């Protein structure tokens, strides 16, 4: 019988937060496309309210870091893969 691993990764939780980050990025991106004057902080707060997320479960600071990281990755993709400047 195989030995039990000494570590445990909660894959359900990991996938949940990965999905939430992707939803958050799309939500904020779309909200700012519709309302360009909307601040990113406010758009993230709207996302958290719509998805019933608290500051304890989805902190604003972490969400901001995630948004900007994903935005940079998206811009790099558009520039390198698609040959577009944006």
C-alpha positions as CSV (number, residue, x, y, z in Angstrom):
1,X,0.0,0.0,0.0
2,X,1.4,3.4,-0.9
3,X,2.5,5.8,1.8
4,X,0.4,8.8,2.5
5,X,2.0,12.1,1.4
6,X,3.4,14.3,4.1
7,X,1.8,17.4,2.6
8,X,-1.8,18.1,1.6
9,X,-2.9,20.5,-1.1
10,X,-6.5,21.6,-1.1
11,X,-7.0,21.5,-4.8
12,X,-10.7,22.5,-4.6
13,X,-9.8,25.7,-2.8
14,X,-6.9,26.4,-5.1
15,X,-9.1,26.0,-8.2
16,X,-11.8,28.2,-6.6
17,X,-9.4,31.1,-6.0
18,X,-7.8,30.7,-9.4
19,X,-11.3,30.9,-10.9
20,X,-12.2,33.9,-8.8
21,X,-9.1,35.7,-9.9
22,X,-10.0,35.2,-13.5
23,X,-13.6,36.2,-13.0
24,X,-12.5,39.3,-11.1
25,X,-10.1,40.3,-13.9
26,X,-12.8,39.9,-16.5
27,X,-15.4,41.7,-14.4
28,X,-13.1,44.7,-13.7
29,X,-12.0,44.8,-17.3
30,X,-15.6,44.8,-18.6
31,X,-16.8,47.3,-16.0
32,X,-14.0,49.7,-17.0
33,X,-14.8,49.3,-20.7
34,X,-18.4,50.3,-20.0
35,X,-17.5,53.0,-17.5
36,X,-13.9,54.3,-18.2
37,X,-14.0,56.7,-15.2
38,X,-14.6,53.8,-12.8
39,X,-11.7,53.3,-10.5
40,X,-10.2,49.8,-10.2
41,X,-10.6,49.8,-6.5
42,X,-14.4,50.5,-6.8
43,X,-14.8,47.9,-9.6
44,X,-13.1,45.3,-7.4
45,X,-15.4,46.3,-4.5
46,X,-18.4,45.9,-6.8
47,X,-17.2,42.4,-7.8
48,X,-16.8,41.4,-4.1
49,X,-20.3,42.7,-3.3
50,X,-21.8,40.8,-6.3
51,X,-20.1,37.6,-5.4
52,X,-20.7,37.9,-1.7
53,X,-17.0,38.0,-0.8
54,X,-15.7,39.6,2.4
55,X,-12.4,41.3,3.0
56,X,-11.3,38.3,5.0
57,X,-11.9,35.8,2.1
58,X,-10.8,38.0,-0.8
59,X,-8.7,41.0,0.4
60,X,-8.6,44.2,-1.7
61,X,-4.8,44.5,-1.6
62,X,-4.4,40.9,-3.0
63,X,-7.1,41.5,-5.6
64,X,-5.3,44.7,-6.8
65,X,-2.0,42.9,-7.1
66,X,-3.7,40.1,-9.0
67,X,-5.5,42.5,-11.3
68,X,-2.3,44.4,-12.2
69,X,-0.3,41.2,-12.6
70,X,-3.0,39.8,-15.0
71,X,-3.2,43.1,-16.8
72,X,0.5,43.1,-17.5
73,X,0.4,39.5,-18.7
74,X,-2.6,40.3,-21.0
75,X,-0.8,43.3,-22.4
76,X,2.4,41.3,-23.0
77,X,0.3,38.6,-24.7
78,X,-1.4,41.2,-27.0
79,X,1.9,42.7,-27.9
80,X,3.9,39.5,-28.5
81,X,1.4,37.0,-29.7
82,X,-1.1,39.2,-31.6
83,X,1.3,42.0,-32.7
84,X,-0.9,44.6,-31.2
85,X,0.1,47.7,-29.2
86,X,-2.3,48.5,-26.4
